Amino acid sequence: MLAKPGPAIRRISLHRVAVPLKKPVKHASHERTESENLVVRVELDDGSIGHGEGVPRDYVTGETIETTFDALSKADWPRAIGRPGGFPEVVKALEGLSLAEIDDDPRGMRGNAARCALELAVLDAYGRHFGASLGEAVGLVDVEGLERFDRPRPVRYSAAITAESKRKEVVSAIKFRVYGFRDVKAKVGVAGQDDPARMERIRRVLGRRMDIRIDANEAWRVDEAVARVAPLLRFRPSLLEQPVPHAEVDALAELRPRLGIPVMLDESLCGWPDGVAAIERKTTDFFNVRLSKCGGLIPSLRLIALARRNGLGVQLGCHPGETAILSAAGRHVATRVGGIRYLEGSYDRHILRSNVTHEDLTFGYGGKAGPIAGPGLGIAVDPELLAAMTTESREVDHG
């Protein structure tokens, strides 16, 4: 017996949101004092409302707010989604959802932040209508080789030490040790910084047992990477993230065995073609999968499964400046998917001066966090908080 047709999308609203940060976020590729994000609001014709978020970065996926607005204004999304009679039908429709910008890009990434925001908003709206959570969507996606839990599990997030002053780095390291974190990421490769001296300070404060991985954010040329990494190895970092620019990433096939440390791709892992190329060319040991960068929930699950099928490790990462929307989406994935070695995100209260919800999704002691209950994303976006950060809006009316 066929399910009764459900509601259709009535209206899509696009919001350019300026998210204020408590302090500048600095790494080798960029420094920012606020995060310019895309928030998509989807309203169904029964009144159900959902929200999604993307973080367009032109130096990562080549997207800007302007390109995401244009991409999402072109297509007839109500027709593409239809009138699903149940939550599994929603997920099935989204499995085939793409954007022309993604399809036309050899790396399959120019449009990923836009797709992510739209996908999450649709899942949130229909999840509320059908009483289903985003975590349930994880179990419904048709993907091979993905370890999934029937019931969500608690998780632990990583801490991060950015390239700041000596005093601030030491204070951060003391806090992370006192508050029981088990792994920390440290930024390296920032101009003017003495990385060996910084790593010595950080390791001395964090102690011998702490798992410390390092992130270069494309800072080094291929011909200098080995020399840059060698002085850091005595501090026993567990992993090196994106040591060279994407334009030189293929050189990691020969360089990686000489570095003396496992390598993780980030800026060079944005779309499905990137993942396939990394495996075929043997350029990495880990995938850093971020929902916005990789196109949303479904494309991210496909990349995680690709990594696991090929014996690679996985980090579920985030963009600094994500609001509670992406924090919630990441939590649903993290609590439902196995094989994730490192987890970043839910930094909300520690990074943002204001958010779009009253719920606080910030991780607790030692990075610990529990599953999120409730339909859709399981959070309530406050219209007034969203409006206070919105600097531009565009409405696509399908009523």
C-alpha positions as CSV (number, residue, x, y, z in Angstrom):
1,M,0.0,0.0,0.0
2,L,1.4,3.3,-1.0
3,A,2.0,5.9,1.6
4,K,-0.2,9.0,1.6
5,P,1.7,11.9,0.0
6,G,3.1,14.2,2.6
7,P,3.7,18.0,2.6
8,A,5.7,19.8,-0.1
9,I,8.2,22.6,0.3
10,R,6.4,26.0,0.2
11,R,9.2,28.4,0.8
12,I,12.9,28.6,1.0
13,S,14.7,31.5,2.7
14,L,18.5,32.1,2.3
15,H,20.3,34.0,5.0
16,R,23.8,35.5,5.0
17,V,24.8,35.3,8.6
18,A,27.7,37.1,10.3
19,V,28.6,34.9,13.3
20,P,30.8,36.9,15.8
21,L,33.8,35.0,17.2
22,K,35.2,35.6,20.7
23,K,38.7,35.8,19.4
24,P,40.4,35.6,16.0
25,V,40.9,32.1,14.6
26,K,44.3,31.9,13.0
27,H,46.1,29.3,11.0
28,A,48.5,29.1,8.1
29,S,45.8,29.7,5.4
30,H,43.7,32.4,6.9
31,E,42.7,34.5,9.9
32,R,39.2,35.6,10.8
33,T,37.3,37.5,13.5
34,E,33.8,36.5,12.3
35,S,32.4,33.7,10.3
36,E,30.2,34.4,7.3
37,N,27.8,31.5,7.0
38,L,24.8,30.5,5.0
39,V,21.6,29.5,6.8
40,V,18.7,28.0,4.8
41,R,15.2,28.0,6.2
42,V,12.7,25.6,4.7
43,E,9.0,25.8,5.3
44,L,6.6,23.0,4.3
45,D,3.0,23.6,3.3
46,D,1.8,22.2,6.7
47,G,3.8,24.8,8.6
48,S,6.8,22.6,9.6
49,I,10.0,24.6,9.5
50,G,13.6,23.4,9.3
51,H,17.0,25.0,9.2
52,G,20.3,24.1,7.7
53,E,23.8,25.6,7.5
54,G,26.8,25.8,5.3
55,V,30.1,27.5,5.7
56,P,31.3,28.6,2.2
57,R,35.0,29.3,2.1
58,D,36.5,30.3,-1.3
59,Y,39.9,29.0,-0.3
60,V,38.5,25.6,0.4
61,T,35.6,24.7,-2.0
62,G,35.7,27.9,-4.0
63,E,32.3,29.1,-2.7
64,T,31.1,32.4,-1.4
65,I,27.8,33.5,0.0
66,E,27.0,35.0,-3.4
67,T,27.6,31.7,-5.2
68,T,25.5,29.7,-2.7
69,F,22.6,32.2,-3.1
70,D,22.8,31.8,-6.8
71,A,23.1,28.1,-6.8
72,L,20.1,27.6,-4.5
73,S,17.9,30.1,-6.4
74,K,18.1,28.3,-9.7
75,A,16.3,25.0,-9.2
76,D,12.8,24.0,-8.4
77,W,13.5,22.2,-5.1
78,P,9.8,21.5,-4.2
79,R,9.6,19.5,-7.5
80,A,12.9,17.8,-6.8
81,I,11.8,16.7,-3.3
82,G,8.2,16.1,-4.1
83,R,5.6,15.0,-1.5
84,P,7.4,12.2,0.4
85,G,5.0,10.0,2.4
86,G,7.5,9.1,5.0
87,F,11.0,10.0,6.3
88,P,12.7,7.2,4.3
89,E,11.3,8.7,1.2
90,V,12.8,12.1,2.2
91,V,16.3,10.5,2.6
92,K,15.9,8.6,-0.8
93,A,15.1,11.9,-2.5
94,L,18.1,13.6,-1.0
95,E,20.4,10.7,-2.0
96,G,19.9,11.9,-5.6
97,L,20.1,15.6,-4.8
98,S,23.0,17.5,-6.4
99,L,23.7,21.0,-7.8
100,A,24.8,21.9,-11.3
101,E,27.9,23.5,-9.7
102,I,28.9,20.3,-8.1
103,D,28.3,18.1,-11.2
104,D,30.3,20.5,-13.4
105,D,33.3,20.6,-11.1
106,P,36.1,18.0,-11.6
107,R,36.6,17.9,-7.8
108,G,32.8,17.8,-7.1
109,M,33.0,20.6,-4.5
110,R,31.8,23.9,-5.9
111,G,28.4,24.0,-4.4
112,N,29.0,21.7,-1.3
113,A,28.3,24.3,1.3
114,A,25.1,25.2,-0.5
115,R,24.0,21.6,-0.8
116,C,24.8,20.9,2.8
117,A,22.6,23.8,4.1
118,L,19.7,22.8,1.9
119,E,19.9,19.1,2.7
120,L,20.0,19.7,6.5
121,A,17.1,22.2,6.3
122,V,15.0,19.7,4.4
123,L,15.9,16.9,6.8
124,D,15.1,19.1,9.8
125,A,11.7,20.2,8.4
126,Y,10.5,16.8,7.3
127,G,12.0,15.2,10.5
128,R,9.8,17.5,12.5
129,H,6.8,16.6,10.4
130,F,7.3,12.8,10.6
131,G,8.7,12.8,14.1
132,A,12.1,11.5,13.0
133,S,15.6,12.7,14.0
134,L,18.5,13.5,11.8
135,G,20.3,10.5,13.5
136,E,17.6,8.2,12.0
137,A,18.6,9.5,8.5
138,V,22.1,8.2,9.1
139,G,20.7,4.7,9.3
140,L,18.5,5.1,6.2
141,V,21.2,6.3,3.8
142,D,22.1,3.6,1.2
143,V,25.9,3.3,1.6
144,E,28.1,0.2,1.7
145,G,30.7,-0.4,4.4
146,L,29.5,2.1,7.0
147,E,29.4,1.0,10.6
148,R,26.2,2.4,12.1
149,F,24.7,2.1,15.6
150,D,21.1,1.3,16.2
151,R,21.1,3.6,19.2
152,P,23.2,6.8,19.5
153,R,26.2,6.7,21.7
154,P,28.1,9.3,23.8
155,V,31.1,10.9,22.1
156,R,34.3,12.8,23.0
157,Y,35.5,15.8,21.1
158,S,39.1,17.1,20.6
159,A,40.5,20.3,21.9
160,A,42.4,22.7,19.6
161,I,45.4,25.0,20.2
162,T,45.7,27.7,17.7
163,A,48.9,29.7,17.0
164,E,48.6,32.3,19.7
165,S,51.0,34.0,22.2
166,K,53.2,31.8,24.4
167,R,51.1,32.6,27.5
168,K,47.8,31.8,25.8
169,E,49.1,28.5,24.4
170,V,50.3,27.5,27.8
171,V,47.1,28.5,29.5
172,S,45.1,26.6,26.9
173,A,47.3,23.5,27.3
174,I,46.9,23.6,31.1
175,K,43.1,23.9,30.8
176,F,42.9,20.9,28.4
177,R,45.0,18.7,30.7
178,V,43.1,19.7,33.8
179,Y,39.7,19.2,32.1
180,G,40.5,15.7,31.0
181,F,40.8,15.9,27.2
182,R,42.4,12.9,25.7
183,D,43.5,14.4,22.3
184,V,44.5,17.9,21.1
185,K,45.2,19.4,17.7
186,A,47.9,22.1,17.4
187,K,48.3,24.4,14.5
188,V,51.7,24.6,12.9
189,G,53.3,26.3,9.9
190,V,52.1,29.8,10.8
191,A,54.5,32.5,9.6
192,G,56.7,33.9,12.4
193,Q,56.1,31.0,14.7
194,D,58.8,28.6,16.0
195,D,57.1,25.3,15.7
196,P,59.7,23.1,17.6
197,A,59.7,25.6,20.5
198,R,55.9,25.7,20.5
199,M,55.6,21.9,20.4
200,E,58.0,21.5,23.2
201,R,56.0,23.9,25.4
202,I,52.7,22.2,24.5
203,R,54.0,18.6,25.1
204,R,55.6,19.6,28.4
205,V,52.3,21.0,29.7
206,L,50.0,18.3,28.2
207,G,52.2,15.4,29.4
208,R,53.5,12.3,27.7
209,R,50.1,10.5,27.4
210,M,48.1,13.2,25.5
211,D,47.5,12.4,21.8
212,I,48.7,15.5,19.9
213,R,48.1,15.8,16.2
214,I,49.4,18.7,14.1
215,D,47.7,20.7,11.3
216,A,49.8,22.7,8.8
217,N,46.9,24.0,6.7
218,E,48.8,23.7,3.4
219,A,51.7,25.7,4.9
220,W,54.7,24.0,3.4
221,R,56.1,23.4,-0.1
222,V,56.8,19.8,-1.0
223,D,60.6,20.4,-1.1
224,E,60.6,21.7,2.5
225,A,58.0,19.4,4.2
226,V,60.4,16.7,5.4
227,A,62.7,19.3,6.9
228,R,59.8,21.1,8.6
229,V,58.4,17.9,10.1
230,A,61.6,16.3,11.2
231,P,62.2,18.6,14.3
232,L,58.6,17.9,15.5
233,L,58.8,14.1,15.5
234,R,60.5,14.0,18.9
235,F,57.3,15.4,20.4
236,R,55.5,12.3,19.2
237,P,52.6,13.9,17.2
238,S,50.2,11.2,16.1
239,L,49.0,12.7,12.8
240,L,49.9,15.5,10.3
241,E,47.0,17.3,8.6
242,Q,47.4,18.8,5.1
243,P,51.1,19.5,5.0
244,V,51.2,20.8,1.4
245,P,48.9,22.9,-0.8
246,H,46.3,21.0,-2.8
247,A,48.1,21.9,-6.0
248,E,51.0,19.7,-4.9
249,V,49.0,17.0,-3.1
250,D,49.9,14.3,-5.6
251,A,53.5,14.6,-4.4
252,L,52.4,13.0,-1.1
253,A,52.4,9.6,-2.8
254,E,56.2,9.7,-2.8
255,L,56.6,12.1,0.2
256,R,54.3,10.5,2.7
257,P,56.6,7.5,3.6
258,R,59.5,9.9,4.2
259,L,57.6,12.1,6.7
260,G,57.7,9.6,9.5
261,I,54.1,10.4,10.5
262,P,50.6,9.5,9.2
263,V,49.1,12.1,6.9
264,M,45.5,13.4,6.8
265,L,43.9,15.3,3.9
266,D,41.6,18.2,4.6
267,E,41.7,21.0,1.9
268,S,42.4,18.2,-0.6
269,L,39.4,16.2,0.5
270,C,36.3,18.1,-0.5
271,G,34.3,16.0,-2.9
272,W,33.9,12.3,-4.0
273,P,36.5,12.7,-6.8
274,D,39.0,13.9,-4.2
275,G,38.4,10.8,-2.1
276,V,38.8,8.4,-5.0
277,A,41.9,10.2,-6.2
278,A,43.5,10.0,-2.7
279,I,43.0,6.3,-2.6
280,E,44.1,5.6,-6.1
281,R,47.3,7.8,-5.8
282,K,48.0,6.7,-2.2
283,T,48.4,10.3,-0.9
284,T,46.8,9.9,2.6
285,D,46.3,7.7,5.7
286,F,43.2,9.7,7.0
287,F,40.2,11.6,5.6
288,N,39.1,14.8,7.4
289,V,35.4,14.8,6.6
290,R,33.5,18.1,7.3
291,L,29.8,18.2,6.6
292,S,29.8,21.7,4.9
293,K,33.0,21.1,3.0
294,C,31.9,17.7,1.8
295,G,28.3,18.6,0.7
296,G,26.2,17.5,3.7
297,L,25.2,14.5,5.6
298,I,24.8,12.0,2.7
299,P,28.0,12.8,0.8
300,S,29.9,12.8,4.0
301,L,28.7,9.4,5.0
302,R,29.7,8.2,1.5
303,L,33.3,9.5,2.1
304,I,33.5,8.0,5.5
305,A,32.5,4.6,4.1
306,L,35.0,5.0,1.2
307,A,37.8,5.6,3.7
308,R,36.8,2.6,5.9
309,R,36.4,0.2,3.0
310,N,40.0,1.1,2.0
311,G,41.5,0.8,5.5
312,L,41.9,4.6,6.1
313,G,41.2,6.5,9.3
314,V,38.6,9.2,9.6
315,Q,38.3,12.5,11.4
316,L,34.9,14.1,11.5
317,G,35.9,17.8,11.5
318,C,34.2,21.2,11.6
319,H,34.7,24.8,10.4
320,P,35.5,27.3,13.1
321,G,32.5,29.5,13.4
322,E,29.8,26.9,12.9
323,T,26.6,27.7,14.7
324,A,24.5,25.2,16.7
325,I,22.9,24.0,13.5
326,L,26.0,22.4,12.2
327,S,27.1,21.4,15.7
328,A,23.8,19.5,16.0
329,A,24.2,17.8,12.6
330,G,27.8,16.8,13.4
331,R,26.6,15.3,16.7
332,H,24.0,13.2,15.1
333,V,26.6,11.7,12.7
334,A,29.2,11.2,15.5
335,T,26.8,9.4,17.8
336,R,25.5,7.1,15.1
337,V,28.6,6.2,13.0
338,G,31.5,3.9,14.1
339,G,35.1,4.1,13.0
340,I,35.6,7.9,13.6
341,R,39.0,8.2,15.2
342,Y,39.0,12.0,15.9
343,L,36.0,14.3,16.4
344,E,36.0,18.1,16.2
345,G,33.1,20.4,16.7
346,S,30.6,21.6,19.4
347,Y,33.0,24.4,20.3
348,D,30.0,26.8,20.4
349,R,30.3,28.6,23.7
350,H,34.1,28.6,23.5
351,I,34.3,30.3,20.1
352,L,31.1,32.2,19.4
353,R,29.9,35.4,21.1
354,S,26.4,34.6,20.0
355,N,24.5,31.7,18.5
356,V,21.2,31.0,16.8
357,T,19.7,28.9,19.5
358,H,19.2,29.1,23.3
359,E,20.3,25.4,23.6
360,D,24.0,25.1,24.4
361,L,25.6,22.2,22.5
362,T,29.1,22.9,23.8
363,F,30.9,19.7,24.9
364,G,31.5,19.1,28.6
365,Y,34.3,17.9,30.7
366,G,37.0,16.1,28.7
367,G,35.2,16.9,25.5
368,K,32.3,14.5,26.5
369,A,28.9,15.0,24.9
370,G,25.7,13.0,24.6
371,P,23.2,12.3,21.8
372,I,20.6,14.9,20.9
373,A,17.0,13.9,21.3
374,G,13.9,15.2,19.4
375,P,12.8,15.4,15.8
376,G,14.8,16.9,13.0
377,L,18.1,18.4,14.3
378,G,16.7,18.4,17.8
379,I,17.3,22.1,18.4
380,A,15.1,25.2,18.1
381,V,16.5,28.0,16.0
382,D,15.3,31.3,17.5
383,P,14.1,33.7,14.7
384,E,15.2,36.7,16.7
385,L,18.7,35.4,17.2
386,L,19.0,34.5,13.6
387,A,17.6,37.9,12.5
388,A,20.2,39.7,14.7
389,M,23.1,38.0,12.8
390,T,21.5,38.1,9.3
391,T,23.0,40.8,7.0
392,E,21.2,39.7,3.8
393,S,18.3,37.5,2.9
394,R,16.7,36.1,-0.2
395,E,13.4,34.3,-0.4
396,V,12.4,31.7,-3.0
397,D,8.6,31.5,-2.8
398,H,7.0,28.3,-4.0
399,G,3.6,28.8,-2.5
